[in-house]
Amino acid sequence: MQQLTILLILVLPGVFYQAVRERLRGPLATEQEPQNRLVRAIAAGALLDALYAVVAGPWLVRLLAGGGNGPVAGVLRQPRQAGVAALLLIVAVPSALAGAEAVWRRRHARAQYEPTPTAWDALFRDRGSCFVRIRLKSGLWVGGWLGSRSAVSAYPQQGDLYLQAQYSVGSDGRFLGKVPGTAGVYVRASDIEVLEVLLPPSVAAADGVSNGEGSRGGH
């Protein structure tokens, strides 16, 4: 138990720092391998623990030892204080540092960084119901209605799309009407050459967008 506690104290600050940092900045290519993530978490945790030792070393030793036998005897004697210290040093401080780093980088970055991992996720994230028109690499057109029963993959899964209702699309990309008896259509992102999102007529009219083609395929 003592060894596990010491291990968690050494590693967890770095884990929380890296998790918040990745949440705010987005995943980095160098951190996709599990071993790289573990090494970075340990390094960040060791650095934070060293700073804690410099700033509040004697107080932490008294809190952990508590004048008793064993390196964590003080935790058993003062569980509430130990819990507050753990929340502060393991969760709050690393998260605050990661947030401060993200803010500093945004202010000094030449271009704004979007934490959404791919354009595919950005296109469909928080997307309401709409028509979708797709031209496949084979040259064929596919169209359909993206509604509440549809599904879209998210990173890191390979991109794919299920539209709950399929519409016939002409060779020029014009919607021709709903396919009779349709139960939906599935498309892989790797087969897509062009994908277009079309607002339903009511939303397009409210936004002042002309969407004549999309309105031809009423839901």
C-alpha positions, -999 to 999 in steps of 0.1 A, spaced: 0 0 0 28 24 9 47 16 -24 14 21 -44 7 54 -27 42 67 -34 40 56 -70 6 74 -74 21 106 -59 50 104 -83 29 97 -115 -6 112 -110 3 149 -112 19 143 -146 -12 123 -157 -36 151 -149 -13 177 -164 -11 158 -196 -48 150 -198 -58 186 -194 -31 198 -217 -43 174 -244 -79 184 -238 -71 221 -244 -45 218 -271 -56 186 -289 -37 153 -293 -1 156 -305 14 132 -330 44 125 -307 20 113 -279 0 88 -298 22 59 -287 14 46 -252 50 44 -241 56 81 -251 25 92 -231 37 72 -201 72 87 -202 59 122 -206 35 118 -177 63 104 -155 86 133 -165 59 159 -158 50 143 -125 87 142 -114 91 179 -123 60 189 -103 70 167 -73 104 184 -74 88 218 -73 65 207 -45 95 195 -25 113 229 -30 82 250 -21 66 229 6 89 200 14 89 201 52 51 205 54 46 175 30 69 153 50 51 161 82 17 155 65 28 121 51 49 108 80 30 124 109 56 115 134 47 78 132 62 47 116 61 44 79 62 70 51 25 75 50 15 72 86 4 108 87 -22 102 60 -40 77 83 -39 102 112 -51 132 91 -71 118 62 -90 150 56 -59 172 53 -43 145 32 -73 145 9 -73 182 5 -35 182 -2 -40 154 -28 -67 173 -46 -46 204 -46 -12 190 -56 -23 161 -78 -54 176 -96 -57 214 -91 -21 225 -96 -13 204 -127 -46 213 -143 -40 250 -136 -5 248 -151 -18 230 -182 -46 257 -186 -21 285 -182 2 270 -208 -26 266 -232 -36 303 -227 0 315 -232 4 295 -263 -28 308 -278 -18 344 -272 17 339 -287 8 315 -315 9 329 -351 -22 309 -360 -51 297 -339 -50 260 -331 -82 240 -332 -82 212 -306 -107 191 -327 -85 163 -340 -97 162 -377 -117 183 -401 -142 153 -403 -149 157 -365 -152 195 -368 -177 192 -397 -201 169 -378 -195 181 -342 -227 196 -329 -242 193 -364 -280 194 -365 -302 176 -389 -293 183 -425 -290 169 -460 -256 155 -471 -245 152 -507 -215 130 -515 -195 124 -547 -176 91 -545 -142 86 -560 -159 63 -585 -179 94 -598 -212 83 -584 -233 106 -563 -249 96 -529 -273 118 -510 -292 114 -478 -307 129 -446 -285 132 -415 -309 130 -386 -313 117 -351 -310 81 -362 -279 87 -383 -244 80 -371 -209 95 -377 -176 81 -366 -152 101 -345 -114 102 -341 -95 80 -337 -119 56 -355 -117 55 -393 -142 79 -408 -175 66 -419 -211 79 -421 -246 64 -419 -274 85 -432 -308 73 -420 -326 81 -453 -312 79 -488 -321 102 -516 -317 97 -553 -291 120 -568 -287 128 -605 -254 127 -624 -251 165 -619 -255 162 -581 -292 173 -581 -315 157 -555 -343 138 -573 -363 125 -544 -363 101 -515 -356 65 -523 -387 44 -518 -384 21 -488 -350 35 -478 -335 24 -445 -305 45 -449 -271 44 -466 -236 38 -453 -205 55 -468 -168 52 -458 -148 84 -457 -120 67 -477 -144 64 -506 -155 101 -506 -141 126 -530 -164 155 -521 -189 159 -492 -214 187 -490 -236 197 -461 -269 213 -471 -292 230 -445 -329 220 -445 -351 246 -462 -364 261 -429 -329 266 -414 -315 279 -447 -343 304 -450 -338 316 -415 -300 321 -422 -307 338 -455 -290 310 -474 -303 300 -509 -305 262 -509 -328 253 -538 -312 219 -545 -315 208 -508 -352 218 -507 -360 195 -536 -355 164 -513 -379 171 -485 -374 151 -453 
